[in-house]
Each structure stands twice: as C-alpha cells, then as structure tokens.
Amino acid sequence: MRRGILKGFDSGGYTATVQMAGSLATWLQGIPVARNIPSAEMVAGRSCAVILLDPANPQDAVVAAVWV
C-alpha cells in the first residue's frame, strides 16, 4: 500500500489519476476506485491510499481510501 495525491477522477469509469507520494514524475492513470468511496469524496488534491497488488504492474492497483 502506498500514499498518493488524487489528481483527477473519472466518474463514468470510476477510475482515478494519482500522483504517488515522494515522486513528482510518477502519475498512475486509470486506477480503479473502490465503489464504497462516494464520487463526491474524489476531490483533486486529497490524499489517498493505493493498494498495489503487483508493484511491477501499476494497472493492477486500486484506490482504497481518501482523506483530507
């Protein structure tokens, strides 16, 4: 699990763009978001927890939580 900063949210696909903490250049796009997180909570700039199921494949991840 890694911390990130939410940069964008696509409510249609329920996916997010996340900048990983500690890296200015690493942005993961199209990351699925857990459906228990209301779309109103997916505000750019919020911190988020990203579970990376396979660290070698960033597309095999999920945003599991968001907070201020």
Residue frames as qw, qx, qy, qz and C-alpha x, y, z in Angstrom:
[[0.000, 0.891, 0.453, 0.000, 0.00, 0.00, 0.00],
 [0.433, 0.048, 0.025, 0.900, 1.29, 3.46, -0.90],
 [0.037, 0.738, 0.366, -0.566, 0.14, 7.01, -0.30],
 [0.359, 0.310, 0.484, 0.735, -0.77, 9.25, -3.20],
 [0.137, 0.422, 0.181, -0.878, -2.37, 12.55, -4.12],
 [0.473, 0.565, 0.675, 0.020, -5.57, 12.44, -6.16],
 [0.145, -0.285, 0.320, 0.892, -5.09, 14.44, -9.38],
 [0.449, 0.102, -0.367, -0.808, -8.25, 13.53, -11.27],
 [0.409, 0.129, 0.850, -0.306, -11.37, 11.34, -11.18],
 [0.335, 0.024, -0.626, -0.704, -13.49, 9.87, -13.98],
 [0.534, 0.001, 0.557, -0.635, -16.94, 9.16, -12.55],
 [0.784, 0.314, -0.241, -0.479, -18.02, 7.30, -15.69],
 [0.739, 0.277, -0.609, 0.075, -15.32, 4.66, -15.42],
 [0.707, -0.697, 0.041, -0.110, -14.85, 5.12, -11.66],
 [0.834, 0.095, -0.095, 0.536, -11.10, 5.50, -12.14],
 [0.272, -0.940, 0.017, 0.207, -8.54, 7.97, -10.84],
 [0.606, 0.584, -0.260, 0.473, -5.28, 9.62, -11.74],
 [0.680, -0.725, -0.027, 0.104, -2.93, 9.57, -8.76],
 [0.340, 0.739, -0.473, 0.339, 0.49, 11.12, -8.14],
 [0.844, -0.255, -0.414, 0.226, 2.44, 8.76, -5.92],
 [0.414, -0.906, 0.085, 0.020, 3.86, 10.35, -2.75],
 [0.600, -0.559, 0.411, 0.399, 7.55, 11.19, -2.96],
 [0.490, 0.080, 0.618, 0.609, 7.59, 11.31, -6.75],
 [0.231, 0.574, 0.021, -0.785, 6.91, 14.34, -8.89],
 [0.276, 0.358, -0.650, -0.611, 7.07, 12.34, -12.11],
 [0.073, -0.096, -0.990, -0.075, 5.12, 9.19, -11.24],
 [0.540, 0.120, 0.179, -0.814, 1.43, 9.56, -12.02],
 [0.183, 0.121, 0.970, 0.100, -0.75, 6.48, -12.36],
 [0.437, 0.140, -0.158, -0.874, -3.75, 6.85, -14.67],
 [0.700, -0.018, -0.521, -0.489, -6.89, 4.76, -14.94],
 [0.121, 0.117, -0.891, 0.422, -6.58, 3.29, -11.46],
 [0.454, -0.497, -0.661, -0.331, -9.88, 1.70, -10.36],
 [0.187, -0.361, 0.416, -0.814, -11.53, 3.29, -7.31],
 [0.046, -0.214, -0.934, 0.282, -13.28, 1.22, -4.64],
 [0.208, -0.495, -0.574, -0.618, -17.04, 1.62, -5.18],
 [0.446, -0.660, -0.557, 0.237, -17.67, 2.25, -1.49],
 [0.287, -0.328, -0.053, 0.898, -15.99, 5.67, -1.88],
 [0.320, 0.805, 0.451, -0.215, -18.64, 8.25, -2.90],
 [0.563, 0.501, 0.247, 0.609, -17.76, 10.18, -6.05],
 [0.123, -0.949, -0.080, -0.281, -18.26, 13.43, -4.10],
 [0.676, -0.676, 0.203, 0.212, -15.22, 12.46, -1.98],
 [0.779, 0.122, 0.312, 0.530, -12.95, 12.14, -5.02],
 [0.093, 0.993, 0.037, -0.068, -11.68, 15.73, -4.99],
 [0.693, 0.504, -0.206, 0.473, -8.34, 16.62, -6.62],
 [0.051, 0.682, -0.420, 0.596, -5.64, 17.34, -4.05],
 [0.781, -0.476, 0.204, -0.350, -6.86, 14.88, -1.44],
 [0.111, -0.470, 0.875, -0.038, -4.58, 12.18, -0.06],
 [0.897, 0.070, -0.134, -0.416, -5.40, 8.61, -0.99],
 [0.545, -0.380, 0.747, 0.007, -4.31, 5.06, -0.21],
 [0.693, 0.458, -0.412, -0.374, -3.39, 3.00, -3.25],
 [0.787, -0.247, 0.565, -0.026, -3.11, -0.76, -2.94],
 [0.410, 0.605, -0.599, -0.329, -0.62, -2.07, -5.49],
 [0.948, -0.080, 0.242, -0.193, -1.38, -5.76, -5.94],
 [0.867, 0.163, 0.174, 0.438, 1.57, -6.17, -8.32],
 [0.250, -0.799, 0.093, 0.538, 4.23, -3.44, -7.89],
 [0.358, -0.167, 0.627, 0.671, 5.57, -4.24, -11.37],
 [0.041, 0.442, 0.701, 0.558, 2.15, -3.52, -12.93],
 [0.059, 0.104, 0.323, -0.939, 0.63, -0.18, -11.85],
 [0.505, -0.111, -0.396, -0.759, -2.61, -1.05, -13.65],
 [0.644, -0.281, -0.711, 0.003, -3.12, -3.84, -11.10],
 [0.170, -0.012, -0.496, 0.851, -3.97, -1.38, -8.31],
 [0.234, -0.704, -0.610, -0.277, -6.97, 0.16, -6.56],
 [0.057, -0.421, 0.273, -0.863, -7.66, 3.40, -4.69],
 [0.449, -0.334, -0.820, 0.123, -8.95, 2.12, -1.34],
 [0.309, -0.747, -0.454, 0.376, -9.39, 5.32, 0.72],
 [0.275, 0.596, 0.066, 0.752, -9.28, 9.13, 0.50],
 [0.430, -0.709, -0.401, 0.389, -8.83, 11.76, 3.21],
 [0.079, 0.996, 0.039, 0.022, -8.06, 15.45, 3.60]]
